Amino acid sequence: MADKKVWRKEDFLKAWGANTTGSTAKGSWGKFYEAMNAACKKSTGREVSPAILCARIARTRTLLGKEGIKCPDTPERPQTIKATTADVARAVGFGTKMSAAELKKFNSSQ
């Protein structure tokens, strides 16, 4: 079984510090993520997903905060809003809503 190479704490913290100064400090989430992902890939040979990166930053921020250590700021990650089935249905032309009577009949049949 091959050893799974993890992003060591030291490497992660160095990358976080390095990527919150200079061009990525006031940059977009995209630039920050690209730089952090490149650092992870260099360190481990694999990529880190945006969700995992956010979770690791949040967890590290909590742990270090308990020790009184201030963490670097990071650009805000844009919210992703997934389309609901109803949104998709309207987009493909299912557009009309049921009347109150139709809705009542539908709900009673379920």
DSSP file (Angstrom, degrees, kcal/mol; ACC not computed):
  #  RESIDUE AA STRUCTURE BP1 BP2  ACC     N-H-->O    O-->H-N    N-H-->O    O-->H-N    TCO  KAPPA ALPHA  PHI   PSI    X-CA   Y-CA   Z-CA
    1    1 A M              0   0    0      0, 0.0     2,-0.1     0, 0.0     3,-0.0   0.000 360.0 360.0 360.0 127.8    0.0    0.0    0.0
    2    2 A A        -     0   0    0      1,-0.1     2,-0.3     0, 0.0     0, 0.0  -0.440 360.0-109.6 -74.0 143.6    1.5    3.3   -1.0
    3    3 A D        -     0   0    0     -2,-0.1     2,-0.7     1,-0.1    -1,-0.1  -0.542  27.1-129.8 -71.8 135.2    1.9    6.0    1.6
    4    4 A K        -     0   0    0     -2,-0.3     2,-0.5    -3,-0.0    -1,-0.1  -0.781  21.0-137.6 -86.6 117.8   -0.5    8.9    1.2
    5    5 A K        -     0   0    0     -2,-0.7     2,-0.2    39,-0.2    41,-0.1  -0.648  21.7-158.7 -81.4 124.4    1.5   12.1    1.3
    6    6 A V        -     0   0    0     -2,-0.5     2,-1.1    37,-0.1    -1,-0.0  -0.659  27.7-102.5-102.2 157.8   -0.2   14.7    3.4
    7    7 A W        -     0   0    0     -2,-0.2    33,-0.1     4,-0.1    37,-0.1  -0.688  47.4-132.3 -79.2 102.9    0.3   18.5    3.3
    8    8 A R     >  -     0   0    0     -2,-1.1     4,-2.8     1,-0.1     5,-0.2  -0.167  11.6-117.8 -60.2 149.5    2.4   19.0    6.4
    9    9 A K  H  > S+     0   0    0      1,-0.2     4,-3.0     2,-0.2     5,-0.2   0.909 114.1  50.7 -53.4 -47.2    1.4   21.7    8.9
   10   10 A E  H  > S+     0   0    0      1,-0.2     4,-2.4     2,-0.2    -1,-0.2   0.925 112.2  45.8 -60.7 -45.8    4.7   23.6    8.4
   11   11 A D  H  > S+     0   0    0      2,-0.2     4,-2.3     1,-0.2    -1,-0.2   0.907 114.1  49.4 -64.0 -41.5    4.3   23.6    4.6
   12   12 A F  H  X S+     0   0    0     -4,-2.8     4,-2.7     2,-0.2    -2,-0.2   0.941 112.8  46.1 -61.8 -48.8    0.6   24.6    4.8
   13   13 A L  H  X S+     0   0    0     -4,-3.0     4,-2.5     1,-0.2    -2,-0.2   0.883 112.2  50.8 -65.3 -38.8    1.4   27.4    7.2
   14   14 A K  H  X S+     0   0    0     -4,-2.4     4,-2.7    -5,-0.2    -1,-0.2   0.926 112.5  46.9 -62.6 -43.8    4.3   28.7    5.2
   15   15 A A  H  X S+     0   0    0     -4,-2.3     4,-2.3     2,-0.2    -2,-0.2   0.913 111.4  51.1 -64.6 -42.2    2.1   28.7    2.0
   16   16 A W  H  < S+     0   0    0     -4,-2.7     4,-0.3     1,-0.2    -2,-0.2   0.936 113.7  44.6 -60.9 -46.9   -0.7   30.4    3.8
   17   17 A G  H >< S+     0   0    0     -4,-2.5     3,-1.0     1,-0.2    -2,-0.2   0.915 114.9  47.9 -62.8 -43.9    1.6   33.2    5.1
   18   18 A A  H >< S+     0   0    0     -4,-2.7     3,-0.8     1,-0.2    -1,-0.2   0.833 111.0  50.9 -67.5 -32.5    3.4   33.6    1.7
   19   19 A N  T 3< S+     0   0    0     -4,-2.3    -1,-0.2     1,-0.2    -2,-0.2   0.343 100.7  61.6 -93.5   8.0    0.1   33.7   -0.2
   20   20 A T  T <  S+     0   0    0     -3,-1.0     2,-0.3    -4,-0.3    -1,-0.2   0.163  99.1  66.3-113.1  16.5   -1.5   36.4    1.9
   21   21 A T  S X  S+     0   0    0     -3,-0.8     3,-0.9    51,-0.1     2,-0.2  -0.903  96.1   6.9-126.3 159.9    1.3   38.9    1.1
   22   22 A G  G >> S-     0   0    0     -2,-0.3     3,-0.9     1,-0.2     4,-0.6  -0.444 125.4  -5.0  73.6-140.4    2.1   40.6   -2.2
   23   23 A S  G 34 S+     0   0    0      1,-0.3    -1,-0.2     2,-0.2     3,-0.1   0.757 136.6  46.8 -67.9 -26.7   -0.1   40.1   -5.2
   24   24 A T  G X4 S+     0   0    0     -3,-0.9     3,-0.7    -6,-0.2    -1,-0.3   0.622  91.6  82.3 -90.1 -10.6   -2.5   37.6   -3.7
   25   25 A A  T <4 S+     0   0    0     -3,-0.9    -1,-0.2     1,-0.3    -2,-0.2   0.914 110.3  19.7 -60.9 -44.9   -3.0   39.6   -0.4
   26   26 A K  T 3< S+     0   0    0     -4,-0.6    -1,-0.3    -3,-0.1    -2,-0.1   0.164 111.1 106.4-108.5  17.4   -5.7   41.9   -1.9
   27   27 A G  S <  S-     0   0    0     -3,-0.7    -3,-0.1     1,-0.2     2,-0.1  -0.008  75.9 -76.1 -85.1-168.4   -6.5   39.6   -4.8
   28   28 A S     >  -     0   0    0      1,-0.1     4,-2.0    47,-0.1    -1,-0.2  -0.356  38.6-108.3 -85.5 166.9   -9.4   37.5   -5.5
   29   29 A W  H  > S+     0   0    0     47,-0.4     4,-3.4     1,-0.2     5,-0.3   0.892 119.0  60.6 -58.9 -39.6  -10.2   34.1   -3.9
   30   30 A G  H  > S+     0   0    0      1,-0.2     4,-2.5     2,-0.2    -1,-0.2   0.910 106.0  43.9 -57.9 -46.0   -9.3   32.6   -7.3
   31   31 A K  H  > S+     0   0    0      2,-0.2     4,-2.2     1,-0.2    -1,-0.2   0.919 115.4  48.7 -65.5 -43.2   -5.7   33.9   -7.2
   32   32 A F  H  X S+     0   0    0     -4,-2.0     4,-2.5     2,-0.2     5,-0.2   0.937 112.9  47.3 -61.4 -47.4   -5.4   32.9   -3.6
   33   33 A Y  H  X S+     0   0    0     -4,-3.4     4,-3.2     1,-0.2     5,-0.2   0.921 110.5  52.2 -61.8 -44.4   -6.8   29.4   -4.2
   34   34 A E  H  X S+     0   0    0     -4,-2.5     4,-2.2    -5,-0.3    -1,-0.2   0.915 111.9  46.4 -58.2 -43.4   -4.5   28.9   -7.3
   35   35 A A  H  X S+     0   0    0     -4,-2.2     4,-2.0     2,-0.2    -1,-0.2   0.913 115.3  45.4 -66.9 -42.7   -1.4   29.8   -5.3
   36   36 A M  H  X S+     0   0    0     -4,-2.5     4,-2.4     2,-0.2    -2,-0.2   0.895 112.5  51.5 -67.3 -39.5   -2.4   27.6   -2.3
   37   37 A N  H  X S+     0   0    0     -4,-3.2     4,-2.7    -5,-0.2    -2,-0.2   0.904 109.3  50.4 -63.3 -41.5   -3.3   24.7   -4.7
   38   38 A A  H  X S+     0   0    0     -4,-2.2     4,-2.3    -5,-0.2    -1,-0.2   0.900 110.4  50.2 -63.1 -40.5    0.1   25.0   -6.4
   39   39 A A  H  X S+     0   0    0     -4,-2.0     4,-2.1     2,-0.2    -2,-0.2   0.903 111.5  48.0 -64.6 -40.6    1.8   24.9   -3.0
   40   40 A C  H  X>S+     0   0    0     -4,-2.4     4,-3.2     2,-0.2     5,-0.6   0.928 111.8  49.7 -64.4 -44.7   -0.1   21.8   -2.0
   41   41 A K  H  X5S+     0   0    0     -4,-2.7     4,-1.9     1,-0.2    -2,-0.2   0.886 111.3  49.3 -62.8 -39.0    0.7   20.1   -5.3
   42   42 A K  H  <5S+     0   0    0     -4,-2.3    -1,-0.2     1,-0.2    -2,-0.2   0.892 117.7  40.9 -65.0 -39.7    4.4   21.0   -4.9
   43   43 A S  H  <5S+     0   0    0     -4,-2.1    -2,-0.2    -5,-0.2    -1,-0.2   0.853 134.8  14.7 -78.0 -36.8    4.4   19.6   -1.4
   44   44 A T  H  <5S-     0   0    0     -4,-3.2   -39,-0.2     2,-0.3    -3,-0.2   0.619  92.7-118.6-117.1 -17.9    2.3   16.5   -1.9
   45   45 A G  S  <<S+     0   0    0     -4,-1.9     2,-0.3    -5,-0.6    -4,-0.2   0.510  86.2  82.7  86.6   4.2    2.0   15.9   -5.6
   46   46 A R  S    S-     0   0    0     -6,-0.5    -2,-0.3   -41,-0.1    -1,-0.3  -0.925  77.2-108.0-138.4 164.5   -1.8   16.3   -5.5
   47   47 A E        -     0   0    0     -2,-0.3     2,-0.4    -3,-0.1    -9,-0.1  -0.448  20.4-136.2 -89.7 162.7   -4.3   19.1   -5.6
   48   48 A V        -     0   0    0     -2,-0.1    -7,-0.1     4,-0.0    -8,-0.1  -0.964  21.6-125.8-116.6 135.8   -6.5   20.4   -2.7
   49   49 A S     >  -     0   0    0     -2,-0.4     4,-2.6     1,-0.1     5,-0.2  -0.432  22.1-116.0 -76.7 155.5  -10.2   21.2   -3.4
   50   50 A P  H  > S+     0   0    0      0, 0.0     4,-2.6     0, 0.0     5,-0.2   0.890 116.4  52.2 -57.1 -39.2  -11.5   24.7   -2.5
   51   51 A A  H  > S+     0   0    0      2,-0.2     4,-2.2     1,-0.2     5,-0.2   0.913 110.9  45.8 -65.0 -42.8  -13.8   23.1    0.1
   52   52 A I  H  > S+     0   0    0      2,-0.2     4,-2.6     1,-0.2    -1,-0.2   0.898 112.4  51.7 -67.4 -40.0  -11.0   21.2    1.8
   53   53 A L  H  X S+     0   0    0     -4,-2.6     4,-2.5     2,-0.2    -2,-0.2   0.937 111.0  47.4 -61.6 -46.7   -8.8   24.3    1.7
   54   54 A C  H  X S+     0   0    0     -4,-2.6     4,-2.6     1,-0.2    -2,-0.2   0.912 112.5  49.8 -60.4 -42.8  -11.5   26.4    3.4
   55   55 A A  H  X S+     0   0    0     -4,-2.2     4,-2.6     2,-0.2    -1,-0.2   0.908 111.6  48.2 -63.6 -41.7  -12.1   23.8    6.0
   56   56 A R  H  X S+     0   0    0     -4,-2.6     4,-2.6     2,-0.2     5,-0.2   0.910 112.4  48.4 -67.4 -40.6   -8.4   23.5    6.8
   57   57 A I  H  X S+     0   0    0     -4,-2.5     4,-2.8     2,-0.2    -2,-0.2   0.933 113.1  48.1 -62.9 -45.5   -8.0   27.3    7.1
   58   58 A A  H  X S+     0   0    0     -4,-2.6     4,-2.1     2,-0.2    -2,-0.2   0.918 114.0  46.1 -62.2 -44.1  -11.1   27.5    9.3
   59   59 A R  H  X S+     0   0    0     -4,-2.6     4,-2.6     2,-0.2    -1,-0.2   0.920 114.5  47.0 -65.8 -43.9   -9.9   24.7   11.6
   60   60 A T  H  X S+     0   0    0     -4,-2.6     4,-2.9     1,-0.2     5,-0.3   0.907 110.6  52.9 -64.1 -41.7   -6.4   26.1   11.8
   61   61 A R  H  X S+     0   0    0     -4,-2.8     4,-2.0    -5,-0.2    -1,-0.2   0.898 111.4  47.0 -60.2 -41.3   -7.8   29.6   12.5
   62   62 A T  H  X S+     0   0    0     -4,-2.1     4,-1.7     2,-0.2    -2,-0.2   0.940 114.0  46.3 -65.3 -48.6   -9.9   28.1   15.4
   63   63 A L  H  X S+     0   0    0     -4,-2.6     4,-0.6     1,-0.2    -2,-0.2   0.918 116.7  43.2 -63.1 -44.2   -7.0   26.1   16.9
   64   64 A L  H ><>S+     0   0    0     -4,-2.9     5,-2.8     1,-0.2     3,-0.7   0.851 108.7  59.1 -71.4 -33.1   -4.5   29.0   16.7
   65   65 A G  H ><5S+     0   0    0     -4,-2.0     3,-1.4    -5,-0.3    -1,-0.2   0.871  99.9  56.9 -61.0 -37.0   -7.1   31.5   18.0
   66   66 A K  H 3<5S+     0   0    0     -4,-1.7    -1,-0.3     1,-0.3    -2,-0.2   0.764 107.7  48.9 -64.7 -24.3   -7.4   29.4   21.1
   67   67 A E  T <<5S-     0   0    0     -3,-0.7    -1,-0.3    -4,-0.6    -2,-0.2   0.399 121.4-109.9 -93.5   0.7   -3.7   29.9   21.6
   68   68 A G  T < 5S+     0   0    0     -3,-1.4     2,-0.5     1,-0.3    -3,-0.2   0.687  71.9 141.2  79.9  18.4   -4.0   33.6   21.0
   69   69 A I      < -     0   0    0     -5,-2.8     2,-0.4    -6,-0.1    -1,-0.3  -0.843  46.7-137.7 -99.7 124.5   -2.2   33.5   17.6
   70   70 A K        -     0   0    0     -2,-0.5    -9,-0.0    -3,-0.1    -5,-0.0  -0.639  18.3-145.5 -81.5 132.8   -3.6   35.8   14.9
   71   71 A C        -     0   0    0     -2,-0.4    -1,-0.0     1,-0.1   -10,-0.0  -0.596  24.9 -93.5 -95.1 157.6   -3.9   34.2   11.5
   72   72 A P        -     0   0    0      0, 0.0     2,-0.1     0, 0.0    -1,-0.1  -0.318  44.2-107.1 -64.3 151.7   -3.4   35.9    8.1
   73   73 A D        -     0   0    0    -53,-0.2     0, 0.0    -2,-0.0     0, 0.0  -0.452  33.5-157.4 -73.9 154.1   -6.4   37.3    6.4
   74   74 A T        -     0   0    0     -2,-0.1   -45,-0.1   -48,-0.0     3,-0.1  -0.964  26.8 -96.1-130.1 150.6   -7.6   35.4    3.3
   75   75 A P        -     0   0    0      0, 0.0     2,-0.2     0, 0.0   -47,-0.1  -0.333  51.3 -99.1 -60.9 148.2   -9.8   36.7    0.4
   76   76 A E        -     0   0    0      1,-0.1   -47,-0.4     0, 0.0     0, 0.0  -0.514  33.8-126.5 -72.1 133.5  -13.4   35.9    0.8
   77   77 A R        -     0   0    0     -2,-0.2    -1,-0.1   -48,-0.1     2,-0.0  -0.665  28.0-115.6 -79.8 130.1  -14.6   32.8   -1.1
   78   78 A P        -     0   0    0      0, 0.0     2,-0.2     0, 0.0    -1,-0.1  -0.359  31.5-109.9 -65.1 144.9  -17.5   33.5   -3.3
   79   79 A Q        -     0   0    0     -2,-0.0     2,-0.6     1,-0.0     0, 0.0  -0.519  24.4-144.3 -73.9 139.7  -20.7   31.7   -2.4
   80   80 A T        -     0   0    0     -2,-0.2     2,-0.7     2,-0.0    -1,-0.0  -0.934  12.0-163.9-106.1 122.6  -21.8   29.0   -4.8
   81   81 A I        -     0   0    0     -2,-0.6     2,-0.3     0, 0.0    -2,-0.0  -0.922  10.5-146.6-110.6 116.4  -25.5   28.7   -5.2
   82   82 A K        -     0   0    0     -2,-0.7     2,-0.2     1,-0.1    -2,-0.0  -0.576  21.5-112.1 -82.4 142.0  -26.7   25.5   -6.7
   83   83 A A        -     0   0    0     -2,-0.3     2,-0.1     1,-0.1    -1,-0.1  -0.476  29.8-130.2 -70.4 139.2  -29.8   25.6   -8.9
   84   84 A T     >  -     0   0    0     -2,-0.2     4,-2.2     1,-0.1     5,-0.2  -0.384  26.3-105.7 -80.9 168.1  -32.8   23.8   -7.5
   85   85 A T  H  > S+     0   0    0      1,-0.2     4,-2.6     2,-0.2     5,-0.2   0.885 124.3  54.5 -60.4 -37.9  -34.7   21.2   -9.6
   86   86 A A  H  > S+     0   0    0      2,-0.2     4,-2.4     1,-0.2    -1,-0.2   0.898 106.1  51.7 -63.4 -40.3  -37.4   23.9   -9.9
   87   87 A D  H  > S+     0   0    0      1,-0.2     4,-2.1     2,-0.2    -2,-0.2   0.928 112.4  45.5 -60.7 -45.1  -34.9   26.4  -11.3
   88   88 A V  H  X S+     0   0    0     -4,-2.2     4,-1.8     2,-0.2    -2,-0.2   0.908 110.6  53.7 -65.8 -41.7  -33.7   23.9  -13.9
   89   89 A A  H  <>S+     0   0    0     -4,-2.6     5,-3.1     1,-0.2     6,-0.3   0.909 110.3  46.8 -60.0 -43.0  -37.3   23.0  -14.8
   90   90 A R  H ><5S+     0   0    0     -4,-2.4     3,-1.4     4,-0.2     5,-0.4   0.906 109.4  55.2 -64.5 -40.2  -38.1   26.6  -15.4
   91   91 A A  H 3<5S+     0   0    0     -4,-2.1    -1,-0.2     1,-0.3    -2,-0.2   0.818 108.6  47.4 -63.9 -31.2  -34.9   27.1  -17.5
   92   92 A V  T 3<5S-     0   0    0     -4,-1.8    -1,-0.3    -5,-0.1    -2,-0.2   0.357 129.8 -91.9 -94.9   7.4  -35.9   24.2  -19.8
   93   93 A G  T < 5S+     0   0    0     -3,-1.4     3,-0.2    -4,-0.2    -3,-0.2   0.619  89.0 124.3 102.6  13.1  -39.4   25.5  -20.3
   94   94 A F      < +     0   0    0     -5,-3.1     2,-0.2     1,-0.2    -4,-0.2   0.380  39.9 145.0 -80.3   7.1  -41.5   23.8  -17.6
   95   95 A G        +     0   0    0     -5,-0.4    -1,-0.2    -6,-0.3     2,-0.2   0.292  24.2  93.2 -25.5 -33.1  -42.5   27.3  -16.6
   96   96 A T        -     0   0    0     -3,-0.2     2,-0.2    -2,-0.2     0, 0.0  -0.483  64.1-135.7 -83.2 144.8  -46.1   27.4  -15.5
   97   97 A K        -     0   0    0     -2,-0.2     2,-0.1     1,-0.1    -1,-0.1  -0.584  26.7-103.7 -88.7 154.3  -47.0   27.0  -11.8
   98   98 A M        -     0   0    0     -2,-0.2    -1,-0.1     1,-0.1     2,-0.1  -0.463  35.5-115.1 -72.3 147.4  -49.8   24.7  -10.6
   99   99 A S     >  -     0   0    0     -2,-0.1     4,-2.8     1,-0.1     5,-0.2  -0.330  33.9-101.3 -72.0 167.4  -53.0   26.4   -9.6
  100  100 A A  H  > S+     0   0    0      1,-0.2     4,-2.3     2,-0.2     5,-0.2   0.890 125.3  49.8 -58.9 -39.6  -54.0   26.1   -5.9
  101  101 A A  H  > S+     0   0    0      2,-0.2     4,-2.4     1,-0.2    -1,-0.2   0.916 111.6  47.4 -66.5 -43.4  -56.5   23.3   -6.9
  102  102 A E  H  > S+     0   0    0      2,-0.2     4,-2.8     1,-0.2    -2,-0.2   0.908 112.3  50.2 -64.0 -41.4  -53.9   21.4   -8.9
  103  103 A L  H  X S+     0   0    0     -4,-2.8     4,-2.8     2,-0.2    -2,-0.2   0.907 110.8  48.8 -62.6 -42.8  -51.4   21.7   -6.1
  104  104 A K  H  X S+     0   0    0     -4,-2.3     4,-2.0    -5,-0.2    -2,-0.2   0.921 112.8  47.8 -62.8 -44.6  -53.9   20.5   -3.5
  105  105 A K  H  X S+     0   0    0     -4,-2.4     4,-1.1     2,-0.2    -2,-0.2   0.918 113.0  49.0 -63.1 -43.8  -54.8   17.5   -5.8
  106  106 A F  H >X S+     0   0    0     -4,-2.8     3,-0.7     1,-0.2     4,-0.5   0.944 111.4  48.5 -60.7 -48.9  -51.1   16.7   -6.3
  107  107 A N  H >< S+     0   0    0     -4,-2.8     3,-0.8     1,-0.2    -1,-0.2   0.845 109.2  53.1 -62.8 -34.8  -50.3   16.9   -2.6
  108  108 A S  H 3< S+     0   0    0     -4,-2.0    -1,-0.2     1,-0.2    -2,-0.2   0.732 105.1  55.8 -74.4 -19.9  -53.2   14.6   -1.7
  109  109 A S  H <<        0   0    0     -4,-1.1    -1,-0.2    -3,-0.7    -2,-0.2   0.573 360.0 360.0 -86.0  -8.8  -52.1   12.0   -4.2
  110  110 A Q    <<        0   0    0     -3,-0.8    -1,-0.2    -4,-0.5    -2,-0.1   0.444 360.0 360.0 -85.7 360.0  -48.6   11.7   -2.7
